[in-house]
Amino acid sequence: MIKSNTLALVRDLLITKTIEAGELSEGGKKIDPWRIPVEKVIVRIDREWSALGRMPNLYEIVWLGPCIPANWPHGVQ
């Protein structure tokens, strides 16, 4: 239930262009976004979470951060 609720929340935040998903850039000052559609972001998080076989630690799978809608990297929804 935690996983499904988390994925639903992340999906909603991505679709509303509130956040972007990706990896921490070199130097650790910003997010290097995954330039893939929202559903592929969710599939990737789900797959990597399942592969861990446990609850992930903060930022172990994905970095989430605020996004300027004009620069939103996750394609047209």
N, CA, C and O atoms as a MOPAC input file, in Angstrom:
PM7 MOZYME 1SCF
protein

 N      0.81700 1    -1.19100 1     0.00000 1
 C      0.00000 1     0.00000 1     0.00000 1
 C      0.86800 1     1.26500 1     0.00000 1
 O      0.53000 1     2.25000 1    -0.65700 1
 N      1.97300 1     1.23600 1     0.73000 1
 C      2.86500 1     2.39900 1     0.74400 1
 C      3.40800 1     2.65100 1    -0.65600 1
 O      3.45100 1     3.79000 1    -1.12100 1
 N      3.81900 1     1.58300 1    -1.31900 1
 C      4.39600 1     1.73300 1    -2.65900 1
 C      3.36000 1     2.28000 1    -3.63800 1
 O      3.64700 1     3.22500 1    -4.37300 1
 N      2.17800 1     1.70900 1    -3.65800 1
 C      1.15900 1     2.16300 1    -4.61900 1
 C      0.73900 1     3.60700 1    -4.33500 1
 O      0.52700 1     4.38300 1    -5.26700 1
 N      0.61800 1     3.97000 1    -3.06400 1
 C      0.27600 1     5.35700 1    -2.72100 1
 C      1.38900 1     6.31500 1    -3.11700 1
 O      1.12600 1     7.40900 1    -3.61800 1
 N      2.62900 1     5.90400 1    -2.89400 1
 C      3.77300 1     6.74400 1    -3.26000 1
 C      3.82800 1     6.96000 1    -4.76100 1
 O      4.01000 1     8.08600 1    -5.22400 1
 N      3.67100 1     5.88000 1    -5.52800 1
 C      3.71400 1     5.99400 1    -6.98800 1
 C      2.56700 1     6.86700 1    -7.50600 1
 O      2.75200 1     7.64400 1    -8.44200 1
 N      1.39500 1     6.74100 1    -6.90500 1
 C      0.25400 1     7.57300 1    -7.31600 1
 C      0.52800 1     9.04500 1    -7.02600 1
 O      0.21800 1     9.90700 1    -7.84800 1
 N      1.10100 1     9.33400 1    -5.87300 1
 C      1.42100 1    10.71700 1    -5.52200 1
 C      2.47600 1    11.29200 1    -6.46200 1
 O      2.33800 1    12.41700 1    -6.94400 1
 N      3.53000 1    10.51700 1    -6.72100 1
 C      4.58300 1    10.97600 1    -7.63600 1
 C      3.99400 1    11.21500 1    -9.02400 1
 O      4.30600 1    12.22000 1    -9.66400 1
 N      3.15100 1    10.30500 1    -9.49300 1
 C      2.50000 1    10.46900 1   -10.80100 1
 C      1.70900 1    11.77900 1   -10.84400 1
 O      1.83100 1    12.55300 1   -11.79300 1
 N      0.90100 1    12.01900 1    -9.81400 1
 C      0.08800 1    13.24300 1    -9.77100 1
 C      0.95900 1    14.49600 1    -9.78200 1
 O      0.64800 1    15.46100 1   -10.48100 1
 N      2.03900 1    14.48700 1    -9.01800 1
 C      2.92900 1    15.65100 1    -8.96400 1
 C      3.65500 1    15.86700 1   -10.28700 1
 O      3.91100 1    17.00400 1   -10.68200 1
 N      3.98500 1    14.78000 1   -10.96600 1
 C      4.62100 1    14.90000 1   -12.28300 1
 C      3.63100 1    15.43000 1   -13.32000 1
 O      3.95300 1    16.33800 1   -14.08700 1
 N      2.44200 1    14.86500 1   -13.33800 1
 C      1.43900 1    15.27000 1   -14.32700 1
 C      1.07400 1    16.74300 1   -14.18100 1
 O      0.82500 1    17.42000 1   -15.17900 1
 N      1.03900 1    17.24100 1   -12.96000 1
 C      0.71000 1    18.65200 1   -12.73600 1
 C      1.92900 1    19.55800 1   -12.88800 1
 O      1.85300 1    20.76100 1   -12.63600 1
 N      3.04400 1    18.97600 1   -13.29800 1
 C      4.29600 1    19.71000 1   -13.54200 1
 C      4.78800 1    20.44200 1   -12.29100 1
 O      5.40300 1    21.50500 1   -12.37400 1
 N      4.50500 1    19.85200 1   -11.14600 1
 C      4.95200 1    20.39700 1    -9.87200 1
 C      6.39300 1    19.98600 1    -9.59000 1
 O      7.16300 1    20.74900 1    -9.00700 1
 N      6.74900 1    18.77100 1   -10.01100 1
 C      8.09200 1    18.24200 1    -9.77900 1
 C      8.66100 1    17.66900 1   -11.06600 1
 O      7.95000 1    17.46300 1   -12.05000 1
 N      9.96500 1    17.41900 1   -11.03000 1
 C     10.63100 1    16.65100 1   -12.07500 1
 C     11.36800 1    15.51700 1   -11.38800 1
 O     11.68000 1    15.59500 1   -10.20000 1
 N     11.64300 1    14.46500 1   -12.14300 1
 C     12.31800 1    13.28600 1   -11.61100 1
 C     13.62200 1    13.07700 1   -12.35800 1
 O     13.70100 1    13.31200 1   -13.56400 1
 N     14.63500 1    12.64000 1   -11.64300 1
 C     15.91400 1    12.37800 1   -12.28700 1
 C     16.97000 1    11.95900 1   -11.29400 1
 O     16.68000 1    11.37700 1   -10.24800 1
 N     18.19700 1    12.26700 1   -11.64300 1
 C     19.34600 1    11.94500 1   -10.80100 1
 C     20.04000 1    13.23600 1   -10.41000 1
 O     19.94000 1    14.24500 1   -11.10900 1
 N     20.73200 1    13.19600 1    -9.30600 1
 C     21.47700 1    14.36800 1    -8.87500 1
 C     22.63000 1    14.59500 1    -9.83800 1
 O     23.37400 1    13.66900 1   -10.16100 1
 N     22.77000 1    15.82100 1   -10.28800 1
 C     23.82700 1    16.14500 1   -11.25000 1
 C     25.19000 1    16.09100 1   -10.57900 1
 O     25.30900 1    16.09300 1    -9.35400 1
 N     26.20000 1    16.04500 1   -11.41500 1
 C     27.55800 1    16.09000 1   -10.90200 1
 C     27.71800 1    17.39800 1   -10.13700 1
 O     27.31500 1    18.45600 1   -10.62100 1
 N     28.28600 1    17.33100 1    -8.98500 1
 C     28.40900 1    18.51100 1    -8.14800 1
 C     27.27100 1    18.63800 1    -7.15000 1
 O     27.36400 1    19.41000 1    -6.19500 1
 N     26.20300 1    17.88900 1    -7.36300 1
 C     25.11000 1    17.83200 1    -6.41000 1
 C     24.31000 1    19.10000 1    -6.21700 1
 O     23.72000 1    19.29900 1    -5.15500 1
 N     24.27600 1    19.96400 1    -7.22000 1
 C     23.56900 1    21.23500 1    -7.04800 1
 C     22.20100 1    21.27700 1    -7.71900 1
 O     21.39700 1    22.16200 1    -7.42700 1
 N     21.92800 1    20.33000 1    -8.61400 1
 C     20.62300 1    20.32700 1    -9.27500 1
 C     20.31000 1    18.92100 1    -9.75900 1
 O     21.15200 1    18.02400 1    -9.73100 1
 N     19.08100 1    18.76400 1   -10.19900 1
 C     18.64300 1    17.47000 1   -10.71300 1
 C     18.89200 1    17.41600 1   -12.21100 1
 O     18.57200 1    18.35100 1   -12.94500 1
 N     19.47100 1    16.30400 1   -12.65000 1
 C     19.61100 1    16.01400 1   -14.07400 1
 C     18.37900 1    15.17700 1   -14.42900 1
 O     18.35700 1    13.97700 1   -14.15400 1
 N     17.35400 1    15.78500 1   -15.03300 1
 C     16.08000 1    15.09100 1   -15.20000 1
 C     16.13800 1    13.94000 1   -16.19300 1
 O     16.88500 1    13.95500 1   -17.17100 1
 N     15.31700 1    12.94600 1   -15.89600 1
 C     15.09300 1    11.86600 1   -16.85000 1
 C     14.16700 1    12.44700 1   -17.91200 1
 O     13.07000 1    12.89800 1   -17.58400 1
 N     14.56700 1    12.44600 1   -19.13200 1
 C     13.75000 1    13.01400 1   -20.21200 1
 C     12.91000 1    11.91000 1   -20.85100 1
 O     13.06700 1    11.55600 1   -22.01900 1
 N     12.01700 1    11.39200 1   -20.02600 1
 C     11.10000 1    10.32700 1   -20.44600 1
 C      9.69500 1    10.68900 1   -19.95800 1
 O      9.54500 1    11.45700 1   -19.00800 1
 N      8.66300 1    10.13400 1   -20.61200 1
 C      7.28400 1    10.43500 1   -20.20400 1
 C      6.98000 1     9.98700 1   -18.76900 1
 O      7.65400 1     9.11700 1   -18.21700 1
 N      5.96900 1    10.59100 1   -18.19600 1
 C      5.58400 1    10.31600 1   -16.81300 1
 C      5.39200 1     8.82500 1   -16.55900 1
 O      5.92300 1     8.29500 1   -15.58300 1
 N      4.64700 1     8.14700 1   -17.41300 1
 C      4.38800 1     6.72300 1   -17.16000 1
 C      5.67600 1     5.90800 1   -17.15600 1
 O      5.78400 1     4.93400 1   -16.41100 1
 N      6.64900 1     6.28700 1   -17.97100 1
 C      7.93400 1     5.58200 1   -17.95600 1
 C      8.72000 1     5.89200 1   -16.68200 1
 O      9.45700 1     5.04200 1   -16.18300 1
 N      8.56300 1     7.10500 1   -16.15700 1
 C      9.17900 1     7.43800 1   -14.86200 1
 C      8.60100 1     6.52100 1   -13.78800 1
 O      9.34100 1     5.94200 1   -12.99300 1
 N      7.28000 1     6.39500 1   -13.77100 1
 C      6.61800 1     5.57100 1   -12.75800 1
 C      7.02800 1     4.10800 1   -12.90100 1
 O      7.29600 1     3.44100 1   -11.90200 1
 N      7.07800 1     3.60800 1   -14.12500 1
 C      7.50200 1     2.22200 1   -14.35800 1
 C      8.93500 1     2.01900 1   -13.86800 1
 O      9.24100 1     1.00200 1   -13.24400 1
 N      9.79700 1     2.96700 1   -14.14400 1
 C     11.20100 1     2.85700 1   -13.71900 1
 C     11.31500 1     2.84100 1   -12.19300 1
 O     12.02900 1     2.01100 1   -11.63200 1
 N     10.61700 1     3.74800 1   -11.53000 1
 C     10.65400 1     3.77400 1   -10.06600 1
 C     10.11400 1     2.46300 1    -9.50400 1
 O     10.71000 1     1.88200 1    -8.59800 1
 N      8.98900 1     1.99900 1   -10.03900 1
 C      8.37500 1     0.74700 1    -9.59100 1
 C      9.33800 1    -0.42600 1    -9.77700 1
 O      9.51900 1    -1.23400 1    -8.86600 1
 N      9.94900 1    -0.51700 1   -10.94500 1
 C     10.87300 1    -1.61500 1   -11.24700 1
 C     12.08300 1    -1.59700 1   -10.30700 1
 O     12.47200 1    -2.63000 1    -9.76200 1
 N     12.67100 1    -0.41200 1   -10.12700 1
 C     13.85800 1    -0.32100 1    -9.27900 1
 C     13.51700 1    -0.56400 1    -7.80800 1
 O     14.32100 1    -1.13900 1    -7.07400 1
 N     12.34800 1    -0.13600 1    -7.38000 1
 C     11.89900 1    -0.38100 1    -6.01300 1
 C     11.71600 1    -1.88600 1    -5.80900 1
 O     12.15900 1    -2.43200 1    -4.79800 1
 N     11.07000 1    -2.55400 1    -6.75900 1
 C     10.86800 1    -4.00500 1    -6.66200 1
 C     12.19700 1    -4.74800 1    -6.63200 1
 O     12.35500 1    -5.71500 1    -5.88800 1
 N     13.14800 1    -4.29700 1    -7.43800 1
 C     14.46500 1    -4.94500 1    -7.48700 1
 C     15.19800 1    -4.83500 1    -6.14800 1
 O     15.98200 1    -5.71800 1    -5.79900 1
 N     14.95100 1    -3.76800 1    -5.40400 1
 C     15.58500 1    -3.62100 1    -4.09200 1
 C     15.09500 1    -4.68000 1    -3.10900 1
 O     15.85500 1    -5.17100 1    -2.27400 1
 N     13.81300 1    -5.02400 1    -3.22200 1
 C     13.24400 1    -6.00700 1    -2.31900 1
 C     13.01700 1    -5.47800 1    -0.91000 1
 O     12.82500 1    -6.25600 1     0.02500 1
 N     13.03800 1    -4.18100 1    -0.75900 1
 C     12.84200 1    -3.53800 1     0.54100 1
 C     12.40600 1    -2.09900 1     0.31000 1
 O     12.34900 1    -1.62200 1    -0.82400 1
 N     12.10400 1    -1.42700 1     1.39700 1
 C     11.75800 1    -0.01100 1     1.32400 1
 C     13.02000 1     0.77200 1     0.95300 1
 O     14.04900 1     0.61600 1     1.61100 1
 N     12.96300 1     1.60500 1    -0.07800 1
 C     14.16600 1     2.35700 1    -0.45900 1
 C     14.48300 1     3.46400 1     0.54000 1
 O     13.60000 1     3.99200 1     1.21700 1
 N     15.74900 1     3.79300 1     0.61100 1
 C     16.17700 1     4.95200 1     1.38300 1
 C     15.92600 1     6.20200 1     0.54600 1
 O     15.78000 1     6.12700 1    -0.67400 1
 N     15.87800 1     7.33200 1     1.20600 1
 C     15.65500 1     8.60300 1     0.53800 1
 C     16.63600 1     8.78500 1    -0.61700 1
 O     17.84500 1     8.64700 1    -0.43300 1
 N     16.13100 1     9.08900 1    -1.78100 1
 C     16.90600 1     9.36300 1    -2.99900 1
 C     17.70800 1     8.16700 1    -3.51700 1
 O     18.61300 1     8.34500 1    -4.33300 1
 N     17.39800 1     6.97700 1    -3.06700 1
 C     18.12000 1     5.79700 1    -3.52800 1
 C     17.73800 1     5.42100 1    -4.96200 1
 O     18.55300 1     4.85800 1    -5.69300 1
 N     16.53200 1     5.72300 1    -5.35800 1
 C     16.04200 1     5.36500 1    -6.69000 1
 C     15.94500 1     6.58000 1    -7.59200 1
 O     16.33700 1     6.52100 1    -8.75800 1
 N     15.43400 1     7.66800 1    -7.07300 1
 C     15.15000 1     8.85300 1    -7.88900 1
 C     15.27700 1    10.10400 1    -7.02700 1
 O     15.01000 1    10.08600 1    -5.82500 1
 N     15.68200 1    11.16200 1    -7.65600 1
 C     15.65700 1    12.47800 1    -7.01700 1
 C     14.44400 1    13.20200 1    -7.56700 1
 O     14.21700 1    13.21200 1    -8.77600 1
 N     13.66700 1    13.80500 1    -6.68800 1
 C     12.50100 1    14.58800 1    -7.07700 1
 C     12.72800 1    16.01600 1    -6.62100 1
 O     13.20700 1    16.25800 1    -5.51300 1
 N     12.38500 1    16.95000 1    -7.47500 1
 C     12.56500 1    18.34500 1    -7.10700 1
 C     11.58500 1    19.23000 1    -7.83200 1
 O     10.91900 1    18.79200 1    -8.77000 1
 N     11.49200 1    20.47900 1    -7.40500 1
 C     10.56600 1    21.41200 1    -8.04300 1
 C     10.94000 1    21.65100 1    -9.49900 1
 O     12.10200 1    21.53900 1    -9.88900 1
 N      9.94500 1    21.97600 1   -10.27500 1
 C     10.16600 1    22.16800 1   -11.70700 1
 C      9.45700 1    23.42700 1   -12.18100 1
 O      8.35200 1    23.74000 1   -11.73700 1
 N     10.10300 1    24.13500 1   -13.08000 1
 C      9.46000 1    25.24800 1   -13.77300 1
 C      8.68300 1    24.61900 1   -14.93100 1
 O      9.29400 1    23.99100 1   -15.79600 1
 N      7.35400 1    24.76800 1   -14.97700 1
 C      6.56900 1    24.08700 1   -16.00700 1
 C      7.08700 1    24.27200 1   -17.43000 1
 O      6.99800 1    23.34300 1   -18.23300 1
 N      7.61600 1    25.42100 1   -17.75800 1
 C      8.12700 1    25.65200 1   -19.11700 1
 C      9.33300 1    24.76800 1   -19.43000 1
 O      9.63200 1    24.51600 1   -20.59700 1
 N     10.01800 1    24.30200 1   -18.40400 1
 C     11.20100 1    23.45200 1   -18.59100 1
 C     10.93100 1    21.99200 1   -18.25300 1
 O     11.86900 1    21.20600 1   -18.11700 1
 N      9.68000 1    21.62500 1   -18.11800 1
 C      9.29200 1    20.28900 1   -17.67900 1
 C      9.83000 1    19.23600 1   -18.64600 1
 O      9.54700 1    19.31200 1   -19.84100 1
 N     10.60000 1    18.25100 1   -18.16300 1
 C     11.30400 1    17.32900 1   -19.04900 1
 C     10.58100 1    16.03400 1   -19.39700 1
 O     11.15900 1    15.18100 1   -20.07000 1
 N      9.34000 1    15.86000 1   -18.96200 1
 C      8.72600 1    14.54600 1   -19.07000 1
 C      7.70800 1    14.39800 1   -20.19600 1
 O      6.80500 1    13.56800 1   -20.09600 1
 N      7.83100 1    15.16700 1   -21.24000 1
 C      7.01000 1    15.00100 1   -22.42900 1
 C      5.60600 1    15.54800 1   -22.29500 1
 O      5.22300 1    16.09000 1   -21.25800 1
 N      4.86200 1    15.39700 1   -23.34700 1
 C      3.48400 1    15.88800 1   -23.40900 1
 C      2.57300 1    14.86000 1   -22.76800 1
 O      2.68300 1    13.66400 1   -23.03600 1
 N      1.68500 1    15.32600 1   -21.93100 1
 C      0.73900 1    14.42500 1   -21.25700 1
 C     -0.67100 1    14.73100 1   -21.69400 1
 O     -1.61300 1    14.08100 1   -21.24000 1

